[in-house]
Amino acid sequence: MVLIYPSSLIAATERRTALVIGNSNYADGRLKNPVNDATDIAAALKKLGFTVTLRTDADLRVMKDEIDKFGDSLKKGGVGLFFFAGHGVQFGGNNY
């Protein structure tokens, strides 16, 4: 669940940064909605004044790199939001 508040509740001078990841491709099947969900969330956040990094079907290396960059950017202050759509874990062909 992601809560999005109207931009008037966030100070106008505060940096707003978001990392949005949607993964649909998995070794044991494809999910229909994560990429669409991530794309929709990214668009909504941009309308609220966020600088958005959107990654779709990112592998583990790309996800780690983007999360590290996102964390580093938050050290400069401001508001940060992370959104992930996809499976939490895949083990033995089962998705959780």
Residue pairs with C-beta under 8 A, 6 or more apart in sequence:
2 41
2 81
2 83
4 44
4 45
4 48
6 48
7 48
7 49
10 16
10 48
10 49
10 79
14 77
14 78
14 79
15 51
15 76
15 77
15 78
15 79
16 45
16 48
16 49
16 50
16 51
16 78
16 79
16 81
17 50
17 51
17 52
17 53
17 70
17 73
17 74
17 78
17 79
17 80
17 81
18 42
18 45
18 50
18 51
18 52
18 53
18 80
18 81
18 82
18 83
19 52
19 53
19 55
19 66
19 67
19 70
19 80
19 81
19 82
19 83
20 38
20 41
20 42
20 45
20 52
20 53
20 54
20 55
20 82
20 83
21 38
21 54
21 55
21 56
21 58
21 63
21 66
21 83
21 84
21 85
21 86
22 34
22 35
22 36
22 37
22 38
22 39
22 54
22 55
22 56
22 57
22 84
22 85
22 86
23 31
23 34
23 35
23 56
23 57
23 58
23 84
23 85
23 86
23 87
24 30
24 31
24 32
24 33
24 34
24 35
24 56
24 57
24 86
25 57
26 86
26 87
26 90
26 95
27 90
28 90
28 93
28 95
29 95
31 86
31 87
33 85
34 85
34 86
35 56
35 57
35 85
37 85
38 54
38 56
38 83
38 85
39 54
39 56
41 83
41 85
42 52
42 54
45 52
45 81
46 52
50 81
53 66
53 69
53 70
55 62
55 63
55 66
58 66
67 82
70 80
70 82
73 80
74 80
87 95
87 96
88 96
89 95
89 96
90 96
